[in-house]
Amino acid sequence: MNDLHEYRKQLIEELYEKYNDKKYVRPDPLEYVLLCSPSQRETAGLISASFAYGRVWSILKILDVIFKQMDFKPKDYLLNSSRQEIEKAFANIKYRVSSGEEIIRIFIGIKKVLLEYGSLRDCFCSYVDKNDKNYVGAALKFAAKIKNAGQIEKTALLPLENSSSPCKRLMLFLRWMIRKDNVDPGVWETLDKSKLIIPLDTHMLSVGKLLQLTPYTAASLKTAMSITDTLAEFCHEDPVKYDFALTRSGIRGDNFIPRFHNMWEQPKRAVNK
């Protein structure tokens, strides 16, 4: 099995080398984060990640409306706009199960957190315990702070504080903020990449099953942590580095994963003879 482990590591690294390039980002909500200047990217990242569910083109459509209204300066827009101005600008907006009122309250929550802490990073870091194995607990408290600031009891855009779901969008936001390579902007310096958890969606769940990265089959936080633990065997200090590359093939439809699967099965058959 050691040979299989090494072969899988080689193939996953090959995927990372192939897809760690901005030219592969589209279509992805990360596009809107990268269109903003560095000082705006944490706010852009939280907004973009919060809407990252459903069909990708629907996500990009709603983000296009939001970011054009904010002139691609979401932090400045929220800080410089009154509640009445935000309500007027987004009165008719909605996305899937999220009403305009819910979206406006999220924006108000982000605005209040920015006013209180100066940055989303400082708010998030206020919940980080250096003894925590990962950032899940801090992320859920961070989301709860924004909801409370916006006076939101329940929303599809942010998870519950006691959530057992994979919290995919929050984990995606943290990946963008904490990691830095040719794809991820990494605007939050000094935070520990090894404490990130894979943003588990249907694409990553499929890849996780295909490559036997986890024994679990449900889209849960337990599964996300299991996949992350396996990827940490390949890169302990930065296991989530592989997220974009592992999911990009299926999203872009370039058939790399089927070829990858065939390459993976060949050494398995050889070992099992």
C-alpha positions in Angstrom: 0.0 0.0 0.0 3.0 2.3 0.4 3.5 2.2 -3.3 -0.1 3.2 -3.9 0.2 6.0 -1.3 3.2 7.4 -3.1 1.6 7.1 -6.5 -1.5 8.9 -5.3 0.6 11.7 -3.8 2.5 12.0 -7.2 -0.8 12.3 -9.1 -2.3 14.8 -6.7 0.8 17.0 -6.9 0.6 16.8 -10.6 -3.0 18.1 -10.5 -1.8 21.0 -8.2 1.0 21.9 -10.6 -1.4 21.9 -13.5 -4.2 23.9 -12.0 -2.3 26.3 -9.7 -2.8 29.1 -12.3 -5.3 32.0 -12.5 -6.2 31.1 -16.0 -8.3 28.2 -14.6 -10.2 30.3 -12.1 -13.2 31.1 -14.4 -15.9 30.1 -13.6 -15.6 30.6 -9.9 -16.8 33.2 -7.3 -13.1 33.8 -6.6 -13.1 35.9 -9.8 -14.8 38.7 -7.9 -12.3 38.7 -5.1 -9.4 38.9 -7.5 -11.1 41.8 -9.3 -10.9 43.9 -6.1 -7.9 45.6 -4.7 -6.1 43.9 -1.8 -7.7 46.3 0.8 -11.1 45.2 -0.4 -10.5 41.5 -0.7 -11.5 40.2 2.7 -15.0 41.9 2.4 -15.2 40.7 -1.2 -14.2 37.2 -0.1 -16.9 36.9 2.6 -19.6 38.2 0.2 -18.5 35.9 -2.7 -18.1 32.8 -0.5 -21.5 33.4 1.2 -23.3 33.2 -2.2 -21.2 30.2 -3.4 -24.0 27.6 -3.6 -26.1 26.5 -6.5 -25.2 26.6 -10.1 -21.9 28.5 -10.7 -23.4 30.8 -13.4 -26.2 31.8 -11.1 -23.6 32.6 -8.4 -21.6 34.7 -10.8 -24.8 36.5 -11.9 -25.8 37.6 -8.4 -22.2 38.6 -7.6 -22.0 40.7 -10.7 -25.1 42.6 -9.6 -23.7 43.1 -6.0 -20.1 44.1 -7.0 -21.2 46.5 -9.7 -23.5 48.2 -7.2 -20.6 48.4 -4.8 -18.2 49.6 -7.6 -15.9 46.7 -6.7 -15.0 48.3 -3.4 -17.3 46.4 -1.0 -15.5 47.4 2.2 -15.6 51.1 1.3 -19.1 50.9 0.1 -20.4 49.3 3.3 -18.5 51.7 5.5 -19.5 54.8 3.6 -23.2 53.9 3.0 -26.0 54.4 5.4 -28.4 51.6 6.3 -31.1 53.4 4.2 -28.7 53.6 1.2 -27.9 49.9 1.4 -31.6 49.0 1.7 -32.5 51.2 -1.3 -29.7 49.8 -3.4 -30.6 46.1 -2.7 -34.3 46.3 -2.1 -35.1 44.1 -5.0 -32.3 41.6 -4.8 -32.7 37.9 -3.9 -30.8 34.7 -4.3 -32.4 31.3 -4.1 -34.0 31.0 -0.6 -32.4 34.3 0.6 -34.6 37.3 0.5 -33.5 40.9 -0.1 -34.1 41.7 3.6 -31.8 38.8 4.6 -29.1 39.8 2.2 -29.3 43.5 3.4 -29.0 42.3 7.0 -25.9 40.3 6.1 -24.4 43.5 4.6 -25.3 45.5 7.7 -23.8 42.8 9.9 -20.5 43.0 7.9 -20.6 46.8 8.1 -21.0 46.7 11.9 -18.2 44.2 12.4 -15.9 46.3 10.2 -16.8 49.4 12.3 -16.2 47.5 15.6 -13.0 45.7 14.7 -11.5 47.6 11.8 -11.2 44.4 9.7 -12.8 41.0 9.3 -9.4 39.5 10.1 -9.3 41.1 13.5 -12.8 39.9 14.3 -12.0 36.3 13.2 -8.7 36.3 15.2 -10.5 37.4 18.3 -12.1 33.9 18.3 -8.9 31.9 17.5 -7.5 29.8 20.3 -3.9 28.8 19.6 -4.7 25.3 21.1 -7.4 24.6 18.6 -6.6 21.9 16.1 -8.4 23.8 13.3 -10.3 27.0 12.6 -13.8 25.5 12.6 -14.8 26.8 16.0 -13.4 30.3 15.4 -15.1 30.4 12.0 -18.6 29.5 13.4 -18.2 32.1 16.1 -17.2 34.7 13.5 -20.3 33.8 11.4 -22.5 34.1 14.5 -21.0 37.6 15.2 -22.0 38.8 11.8 -25.5 37.4 12.1 -26.0 38.9 15.5 -24.7 42.3 14.3 -27.2 42.1 11.4 -29.9 40.9 13.7 -30.4 37.7 11.7 -31.8 34.6 13.4 -31.4 32.2 10.5 -29.9 32.5 7.0 -28.8 30.2 4.2 -25.8 32.4 3.6 -24.0 31.6 6.9 -24.0 28.4 9.0 -25.4 28.0 12.5 -22.9 28.2 15.3 -23.5 24.5 16.3 -23.5 23.3 12.7 -22.4 19.8 11.9 -22.4 20.6 8.1 -19.1 20.9 6.2 -19.5 24.8 6.4 -18.2 24.7 2.9 -18.5 28.4 2.2 -16.9 29.5 5.4 -14.0 27.1 4.8 -13.8 28.5 1.2 -13.6 32.0 2.6 -10.8 31.0 5.0 -8.9 29.3 2.2 -8.9 32.4 0.1 -7.9 34.6 3.0 -5.2 32.5 4.6 -3.6 30.7 1.6 -1.4 32.4 -1.0 -0.3 30.9 -4.3 -1.1 31.5 -7.9 -4.8 31.2 -7.2 -5.6 32.1 -3.6 -4.9 35.7 -2.7 -3.9 35.1 0.9 -4.6 38.6 2.3 -4.6 37.4 6.0 -0.9 37.0 6.8 0.6 35.0 9.7 -2.4 32.7 10.2 -1.7 28.9 10.1 -2.6 27.2 6.9 -2.4 23.8 8.5 -5.5 24.6 10.5 -7.7 25.0 7.4 -10.4 22.5 6.6 -11.2 21.5 3.0 -14.3 23.3 1.6 -16.4 20.2 1.0 -18.9 20.4 -1.8 -20.3 17.8 -4.2 -17.2 18.0 -6.5 -14.8 17.4 -3.6 -17.0 14.7 -2.2 -16.9 12.9 -5.5 -13.1 13.3 -5.8 -12.7 12.2 -2.2 -14.6 8.9 -2.9 -12.8 8.4 -6.2 -9.3 8.7 -4.7 -10.2 7.1 -1.4 -9.4 10.2 0.6 -12.1 9.4 3.2 -14.1 6.3 4.3 -17.2 8.5 4.8 -19.8 9.2 2.1 -22.0 11.9 3.7 -21.4 15.6 3.0 -20.6 16.4 6.7 -18.0 18.2 8.7 -16.6 14.8 9.7 -16.0 14.0 6.1 -14.4 17.3 5.4 -12.0 16.8 8.3 -11.3 13.2 7.2 -10.3 14.4 3.6 -8.2 17.2 5.1 -6.4 14.7 7.3 -5.6 12.5 4.3 -4.3 15.4 2.3 -2.2 16.5 5.3 -0.2 13.3 4.7 1.0 14.8 1.4 1.5 18.4 2.7 1.1 18.7 6.5 1.7 22.5 6.6 -0.9 23.2 3.9 -3.3 20.4 3.2 -6.0 22.6 1.6 -3.6 23.7 -1.2 -5.0 20.8 -3.2 -8.7 21.9 -3.0 -8.8 24.1 -6.1 -6.9 21.7 -8.3 -8.8 18.6 -7.2 -12.2 20.1 -8.0 -11.3 22.2 -11.0 -11.2 19.4 -13.5 -14.8 18.3 -12.9 -16.0 21.9 -12.9 -14.3 22.7 -16.2 -15.2 19.4 -17.8 -11.8 18.7 -19.2 -11.9 15.0 -18.4 -8.7 15.0 -16.4 -10.3 13.2 -13.4 -11.3 10.2 -15.6 -7.8 9.9 -16.9 -6.6 10.3 -13.3 -8.9 7.5 -12.3 -7.4 5.1 -14.9 -3.9 6.0 -13.8 -4.9 5.4 -10.2 -6.4 2.0 -10.9 -3.4 0.6 -12.8 -1.0 0.4 -9.8 -3.9 -0.8 -7.6 -4.4 -3.8 -10.0 -0.6 -4.4 -10.0 -0.4 -4.5 -6.2 -3.5 -6.7 -5.9 -2.2 -9.4 -8.3 
